[in-house]
Structure formats: C-alpha cells, structure tokens
Amino acid sequence: MTAFDHTGLDDVIHGRLRLGVMAYLSTASPAAFLDLKAKTNATDGNLSAHLGKLEDAGYVRIEKLFQGKKPVTLVHLTDAGRAAWIAYLDKLKALLSAAE
C-alpha cells in the first residue's frame, strides 16, 4: 500500500483553470487563446493571468503572430510542461490509490 501524501501535487498545475489548460494542451498543443478561452469558459483576463503563471513555471510558451492582418495568440505546451503534466498525473494516481 502506498502512503497517502497529497503534498507532492504541483501547485502550479493544481489550480482548476490551470488544470483545465494543461489537460487541453496535453492533446491539442498548440492551441489558440480563443479556443482555450472557449474550452475553459474563462474570461480574457483570468485566462491571461493563469497562462502567465504557467509560462513563468516554464510549462507553456506563448506565441503572438498574425494570420493575414489578424493577431493570433498560440499557447504551446513545452517539454517541461509535458513532463510536469505526466508527473502530476502520476502523483494524482498514487494519491487516489493510497486513499483506497
């Protein structure tokens, strides 16, 4: 039996909106800011703030470009972000297993 230890969960990922962003990006990277906003039902400001925290941790990379004359913001899951996501899921599985 695994010891019950919730302290190993990554606080950067564990926030509800950041968790949703990481889950979505794990299968759809890069994602347009507007797609992330729609998928997470977030406001522009709230999503921007949480993406900033993920970017500061090195988990995402923000790319601003133009498609024609229209500005587009793409969010990429970095290699460090993918590793952190997998580690987070492993810790969560261990936590759930220990709670049985």
N, C-alpha and C positions, 0 to 999 in steps of 0.2 A: 504494500500500500504506500502511495506517495504522500508525503507530508503536505498538509494544507498550508499553502503560502501564497497569499494574494499580493505580496509586496513586489513581486517580480514583474507585474504588468507595467508596460511602458505608459507613463502618464501622458506623454505627448500624443500617443495614438488613442488612449482610452476615452478621451472626451467624445461625446456622442457624435457630433458633427465630423470631427477628425476621423473617427472610426468609420463613418459612412464614406468619407472621401477616400480613405485608404482602401476600403473594401472595393469601391467602384474602380479606382485606379489599378487595383491588382489585376483586373481583367480588361480594362479599357484605357490604357495609357498610350499616348497622351489623350487627354480629354479637354474639350473646350470648356472654358469657365462657365459659359451659359448652360452647357449640358450638366456640369456638376451642380450648378445652382438649381436646375430643374430636378435632378435626381435626389438631391438632399433637401429640397424645399427650404433653402436658406435665402436670406437677403444678401444683396451685394456686399454690404459692409461686414456682415457676420462671416460670410464665406471668405472674404478677403483677409479678415483677421485670423481665422483659423488656418488658412493656407500660409499665412506669414509664419505661424508657429511651426508648421510642418516644414517650411522652407528653411527656417532658422535651424531646425534639427538636421537638415540635410536629407530629408525624406522625399521632398518634391523639388522640382525645378520649374520655375515659371518662365514661359517664353512669350514675348509680345511680338506680334508680327502683323502684317497687313495682307489681306486676301482681296486683291483689287485695291479699292480705296477704303475698305472696311477694316477697322482694327479687330484683331482676334487675340485672345489670351489662351494659350495652351498650358496645361498642367501635366508635367511628366513625373512618373514615379521613378526615383533614382534607384541605382543598385543598392545603396544603403537603405533606402526606403523599403525596397522589396525584402531585404534581409531582416529589417526591423519588423515588417508585417508578418513574415513567417515565424520569427521568434515570438512575437506577440500571440499568434495563434497557438503555437506550441505551449506557451505558458498558460494560456486560457484552457486548453485541453487538459493540461496537468492539473490545473485548479479544479476543473469540473470532475475529473477522475478522482481526485483526493476527497471531494465532497460526497462521494457515493458511500 
